[in-house]
Amino acid sequence: MNIIISSLFASLAFFLPIIAIVFGIVWLVKVVNRFEKRAAEKLELERQNAEQFRVLIERLDHIEQQLDSNTKRS
């Protein structure tokens, strides 16, 4: 009986660090994926903002051209 219990503790002492390392790696991968997802979302938001800004600049250029053509006619 004593040999069985000591074998159990020995195997537990052997496998517990391995299990802890595996869980640590899985947790680390999840954290990194979460940060990558946030970064990708932030990048997409910045891209959308840049596109909206480009559209606004084009509209302002169009308005400026209209104002220039109106002042030339007068």
Chimera marker file (.cmm) of the C-alpha trace (Angstrom):
<marker_set name="trace">
<marker id="1" x="0.000" y="0.000" z="0.000" r="1" g="1" b="0" radius="0.5"/>
<marker id="2" x="2.848" y="2.319" z="0.828" r="1" g="1" b="0" radius="0.5"/>
<marker id="3" x="4.435" y="1.702" z="-2.574" r="1" g="1" b="0" radius="0.5"/>
<marker id="4" x="1.186" y="2.542" z="-4.373" r="1" g="1" b="0" radius="0.5"/>
<marker id="5" x="0.786" y="5.835" z="-2.512" r="1" g="1" b="0" radius="0.5"/>
<marker id="6" x="4.409" y="6.824" z="-3.082" r="1" g="1" b="0" radius="0.5"/>
<marker id="7" x="4.091" y="5.923" z="-6.783" r="1" g="1" b="0" radius="0.5"/>
<marker id="8" x="0.984" y="8.082" z="-7.000" r="1" g="1" b="0" radius="0.5"/>
<marker id="9" x="2.755" y="11.054" z="-5.412" r="1" g="1" b="0" radius="0.5"/>
<marker id="10" x="5.802" y="10.507" z="-7.609" r="1" g="1" b="0" radius="0.5"/>
<marker id="11" x="3.721" y="10.447" z="-10.765" r="1" g="1" b="0" radius="0.5"/>
<marker id="12" x="1.774" y="13.481" z="-9.522" r="1" g="1" b="0" radius="0.5"/>
<marker id="13" x="5.045" y="15.303" z="-8.838" r="1" g="1" b="0" radius="0.5"/>
<marker id="14" x="6.177" y="14.397" z="-12.357" r="1" g="1" b="0" radius="0.5"/>
<marker id="15" x="2.998" y="15.262" z="-14.268" r="1" g="1" b="0" radius="0.5"/>
<marker id="16" x="1.833" y="18.301" z="-12.300" r="1" g="1" b="0" radius="0.5"/>
<marker id="17" x="4.564" y="20.663" z="-13.619" r="1" g="1" b="0" radius="0.5"/>
<marker id="18" x="3.973" y="19.420" z="-17.160" r="1" g="1" b="0" radius="0.5"/>
<marker id="19" x="0.241" y="20.026" z="-16.818" r="1" g="1" b="0" radius="0.5"/>
<marker id="20" x="0.900" y="23.471" z="-15.315" r="1" g="1" b="0" radius="0.5"/>
<marker id="21" x="3.220" y="24.354" z="-18.204" r="1" g="1" b="0" radius="0.5"/>
<marker id="22" x="0.631" y="23.220" z="-20.764" r="1" g="1" b="0" radius="0.5"/>
<marker id="23" x="-2.105" y="25.262" z="-19.076" r="1" g="1" b="0" radius="0.5"/>
<marker id="24" x="0.262" y="28.235" z="-18.889" r="1" g="1" b="0" radius="0.5"/>
<marker id="25" x="1.005" y="28.020" z="-22.600" r="1" g="1" b="0" radius="0.5"/>
<marker id="26" x="-2.692" y="27.720" z="-23.446" r="1" g="1" b="0" radius="0.5"/>
<marker id="27" x="-3.466" y="30.752" z="-21.259" r="1" g="1" b="0" radius="0.5"/>
<marker id="28" x="-0.626" y="32.729" z="-22.858" r="1" g="1" b="0" radius="0.5"/>
<marker id="29" x="-1.880" y="31.897" z="-26.360" r="1" g="1" b="0" radius="0.5"/>
<marker id="30" x="-5.385" y="33.048" z="-25.408" r="1" g="1" b="0" radius="0.5"/>
<marker id="31" x="-4.053" y="36.334" z="-24.027" r="1" g="1" b="0" radius="0.5"/>
<marker id="32" x="-1.923" y="36.952" z="-27.127" r="1" g="1" b="0" radius="0.5"/>
<marker id="33" x="-4.894" y="36.166" z="-29.400" r="1" g="1" b="0" radius="0.5"/>
<marker id="34" x="-7.055" y="38.579" z="-27.433" r="1" g="1" b="0" radius="0.5"/>
<marker id="35" x="-4.462" y="41.351" z="-27.849" r="1" g="1" b="0" radius="0.5"/>
<marker id="36" x="-4.104" y="40.571" z="-31.554" r="1" g="1" b="0" radius="0.5"/>
<marker id="37" x="-7.876" y="40.735" z="-31.972" r="1" g="1" b="0" radius="0.5"/>
<marker id="38" x="-8.001" y="44.105" z="-30.216" r="1" g="1" b="0" radius="0.5"/>
<marker id="39" x="-5.141" y="45.375" z="-32.371" r="1" g="1" b="0" radius="0.5"/>
<marker id="40" x="-6.875" y="44.176" z="-35.540" r="1" g="1" b="0" radius="0.5"/>
<marker id="41" x="-10.122" y="45.860" z="-34.480" r="1" g="1" b="0" radius="0.5"/>
<marker id="42" x="-8.260" y="49.082" z="-33.715" r="1" g="1" b="0" radius="0.5"/>
<marker id="43" x="-6.495" y="48.912" z="-37.074" r="1" g="1" b="0" radius="0.5"/>
<marker id="44" x="-9.816" y="48.389" z="-38.865" r="1" g="1" b="0" radius="0.5"/>
<marker id="45" x="-11.307" y="51.369" z="-37.015" r="1" g="1" b="0" radius="0.5"/>
<marker id="46" x="-8.332" y="53.513" z="-38.025" r="1" g="1" b="0" radius="0.5"/>
<marker id="47" x="-8.745" y="52.375" z="-41.628" r="1" g="1" b="0" radius="0.5"/>
<marker id="48" x="-12.430" y="53.324" z="-41.572" r="1" g="1" b="0" radius="0.5"/>
<marker id="49" x="-11.579" y="56.714" z="-40.059" r="1" g="1" b="0" radius="0.5"/>
<marker id="50" x="-8.964" y="57.299" z="-42.753" r="1" g="1" b="0" radius="0.5"/>
<marker id="51" x="-11.504" y="56.384" z="-45.447" r="1" g="1" b="0" radius="0.5"/>
<marker id="52" x="-14.077" y="58.776" z="-43.970" r="1" g="1" b="0" radius="0.5"/>
<marker id="53" x="-11.432" y="61.493" z="-43.799" r="1" g="1" b="0" radius="0.5"/>
<marker id="54" x="-10.507" y="60.883" z="-47.444" r="1" g="1" b="0" radius="0.5"/>
<marker id="55" x="-14.177" y="61.165" z="-48.461" r="1" g="1" b="0" radius="0.5"/>
<marker id="56" x="-14.511" y="64.415" z="-46.524" r="1" g="1" b="0" radius="0.5"/>
<marker id="57" x="-11.407" y="65.830" z="-48.195" r="1" g="1" b="0" radius="0.5"/>
<marker id="58" x="-12.815" y="64.902" z="-51.609" r="1" g="1" b="0" radius="0.5"/>
<marker id="59" x="-16.097" y="66.633" z="-50.760" r="1" g="1" b="0" radius="0.5"/>
<marker id="60" x="-14.241" y="69.724" z="-49.587" r="1" g="1" b="0" radius="0.5"/>
<marker id="61" x="-12.189" y="69.743" z="-52.814" r="1" g="1" b="0" radius="0.5"/>
<marker id="62" x="-15.410" y="69.488" z="-54.814" r="1" g="1" b="0" radius="0.5"/>
<marker id="63" x="-16.984" y="72.368" z="-52.851" r="1" g="1" b="0" radius="0.5"/>
<marker id="64" x="-13.813" y="74.412" z="-53.317" r="1" g="1" b="0" radius="0.5"/>
<marker id="65" x="-13.910" y="73.788" z="-57.077" r="1" g="1" b="0" radius="0.5"/>
<marker id="66" x="-17.557" y="74.859" z="-57.179" r="1" g="1" b="0" radius="0.5"/>
<marker id="67" x="-16.758" y="78.026" z="-55.241" r="1" g="1" b="0" radius="0.5"/>
<marker id="68" x="-13.838" y="78.774" z="-57.542" r="1" g="1" b="0" radius="0.5"/>
<marker id="69" x="-15.982" y="78.284" z="-60.650" r="1" g="1" b="0" radius="0.5"/>
<marker id="70" x="-18.707" y="80.513" z="-59.138" r="1" g="1" b="0" radius="0.5"/>
<marker id="71" x="-16.249" y="83.302" z="-58.349" r="1" g="1" b="0" radius="0.5"/>
<marker id="72" x="-14.760" y="83.112" z="-61.860" r="1" g="1" b="0" radius="0.5"/>
<marker id="73" x="-18.215" y="83.550" z="-63.400" r="1" g="1" b="0" radius="0.5"/>
<marker id="74" x="-18.961" y="86.642" z="-61.353" r="1" g="1" b="0" radius="0.5"/>
<link id1="1" id2="2" r="1" g="1" b="0" radius="0.2"/>
<link id1="2" id2="3" r="1" g="1" b="0" radius="0.2"/>
<link id1="3" id2="4" r="1" g="1" b="0" radius="0.2"/>
<link id1="4" id2="5" r="1" g="1" b="0" radius="0.2"/>
<link id1="5" id2="6" r="1" g="1" b="0" radius="0.2"/>
<link id1="6" id2="7" r="1" g="1" b="0" radius="0.2"/>
<link id1="7" id2="8" r="1" g="1" b="0" radius="0.2"/>
<link id1="8" id2="9" r="1" g="1" b="0" radius="0.2"/>
<link id1="9" id2="10" r="1" g="1" b="0" radius="0.2"/>
<link id1="10" id2="11" r="1" g="1" b="0" radius="0.2"/>
<link id1="11" id2="12" r="1" g="1" b="0" radius="0.2"/>
<link id1="12" id2="13" r="1" g="1" b="0" radius="0.2"/>
<link id1="13" id2="14" r="1" g="1" b="0" radius="0.2"/>
<link id1="14" id2="15" r="1" g="1" b="0" radius="0.2"/>
<link id1="15" id2="16" r="1" g="1" b="0" radius="0.2"/>
<link id1="16" id2="17" r="1" g="1" b="0" radius="0.2"/>
<link id1="17" id2="18" r="1" g="1" b="0" radius="0.2"/>
<link id1="18" id2="19" r="1" g="1" b="0" radius="0.2"/>
<link id1="19" id2="20" r="1" g="1" b="0" radius="0.2"/>
<link id1="20" id2="21" r="1" g="1" b="0" radius="0.2"/>
<link id1="21" id2="22" r="1" g="1" b="0" radius="0.2"/>
<link id1="22" id2="23" r="1" g="1" b="0" radius="0.2"/>
<link id1="23" id2="24" r="1" g="1" b="0" radius="0.2"/>
<link id1="24" id2="25" r="1" g="1" b="0" radius="0.2"/>
<link id1="25" id2="26" r="1" g="1" b="0" radius="0.2"/>
<link id1="26" id2="27" r="1" g="1" b="0" radius="0.2"/>
<link id1="27" id2="28" r="1" g="1" b="0" radius="0.2"/>
<link id1="28" id2="29" r="1" g="1" b="0" radius="0.2"/>
<link id1="29" id2="30" r="1" g="1" b="0" radius="0.2"/>
<link id1="30" id2="31" r="1" g="1" b="0" radius="0.2"/>
<link id1="31" id2="32" r="1" g="1" b="0" radius="0.2"/>
<link id1="32" id2="33" r="1" g="1" b="0" radius="0.2"/>
<link id1="33" id2="34" r="1" g="1" b="0" radius="0.2"/>
<link id1="34" id2="35" r="1" g="1" b="0" radius="0.2"/>
<link id1="35" id2="36" r="1" g="1" b="0" radius="0.2"/>
<link id1="36" id2="37" r="1" g="1" b="0" radius="0.2"/>
<link id1="37" id2="38" r="1" g="1" b="0" radius="0.2"/>
<link id1="38" id2="39" r="1" g="1" b="0" radius="0.2"/>
<link id1="39" id2="40" r="1" g="1" b="0" radius="0.2"/>
<link id1="40" id2="41" r="1" g="1" b="0" radius="0.2"/>
<link id1="41" id2="42" r="1" g="1" b="0" radius="0.2"/>
<link id1="42" id2="43" r="1" g="1" b="0" radius="0.2"/>
<link id1="43" id2="44" r="1" g="1" b="0" radius="0.2"/>
<link id1="44" id2="45" r="1" g="1" b="0" radius="0.2"/>
<link id1="45" id2="46" r="1" g="1" b="0" radius="0.2"/>
<link id1="46" id2="47" r="1" g="1" b="0" radius="0.2"/>
<link id1="47" id2="48" r="1" g="1" b="0" radius="0.2"/>
<link id1="48" id2="49" r="1" g="1" b="0" radius="0.2"/>
<link id1="49" id2="50" r="1" g="1" b="0" radius="0.2"/>
<link id1="50" id2="51" r="1" g="1" b="0" radius="0.2"/>
<link id1="51" id2="52" r="1" g="1" b="0" radius="0.2"/>
<link id1="52" id2="53" r="1" g="1" b="0" radius="0.2"/>
<link id1="53" id2="54" r="1" g="1" b="0" radius="0.2"/>
<link id1="54" id2="55" r="1" g="1" b="0" radius="0.2"/>
<link id1="55" id2="56" r="1" g="1" b="0" radius="0.2"/>
<link id1="56" id2="57" r="1" g="1" b="0" radius="0.2"/>
<link id1="57" id2="58" r="1" g="1" b="0" radius="0.2"/>
<link id1="58" id2="59" r="1" g="1" b="0" radius="0.2"/>
<link id1="59" id2="60" r="1" g="1" b="0" radius="0.2"/>
<link id1="60" id2="61" r="1" g="1" b="0" radius="0.2"/>
<link id1="61" id2="62" r="1" g="1" b="0" radius="0.2"/>
<link id1="62" id2="63" r="1" g="1" b="0" radius="0.2"/>
<link id1="63" id2="64" r="1" g="1" b="0" radius="0.2"/>
<link id1="64" id2="65" r="1" g="1" b="0" radius="0.2"/>
<link id1="65" id2="66" r="1" g="1" b="0" radius="0.2"/>
<link id1="66" id2="67" r="1" g="1" b="0" radius="0.2"/>
<link id1="67" id2="68" r="1" g="1" b="0" radius="0.2"/>
<link id1="68" id2="69" r="1" g="1" b="0" radius="0.2"/>
<link id1="69" id2="70" r="1" g="1" b="0" radius="0.2"/>
<link id1="70" id2="71" r="1" g="1" b="0" radius="0.2"/>
<link id1="71" id2="72" r="1" g="1" b="0" radius="0.2"/>
<link id1="72" id2="73" r="1" g="1" b="0" radius="0.2"/>
<link id1="73" id2="74" r="1" g="1" b="0" radius="0.2"/>
</marker_set>
